[in-house]
Amino acid sequence: MKEKVTFNFSRLEGLIKQHYDTQEKFAEAIPMARSTLNQKLNNHIVFDSNDIYHIIKALDIKMEDVGDIFFSTENSENRIE
């Protein structure tokens, strides 16, 4: 059975706050329902590659930062190797 991995999206949440002020404004920009975005940020639903693509574009995230922003685990500040 696969172990459920919990990701730490605090850096992503900080970028959302910095660029859009609220999750609601950000969700409209990518577009995604605010409730869905919240569920994804709380690890109830996973971000798929399409979500990540739109988020990278909306927040102007550099490719070298994608791993740290989307794949840092809850238990550590290190991304998955």
Number of C-alpha atoms within 10 A of each C-alpha: 3 4 5 7 12 15 22 23 20 14 13 18 15 12 16 20 14 11 13 16 13 13 17 16 15 21 19 11 13 18 14 14 14 16 12 15 22 15 14 17 19 14 16 12 12 15 17 9 9 9 15 14 14 15 20 17 11 16 16 11 15 9 8 8 10 16 13 17 20 19 18 22 17 14 10 10 12 13 16 12 6
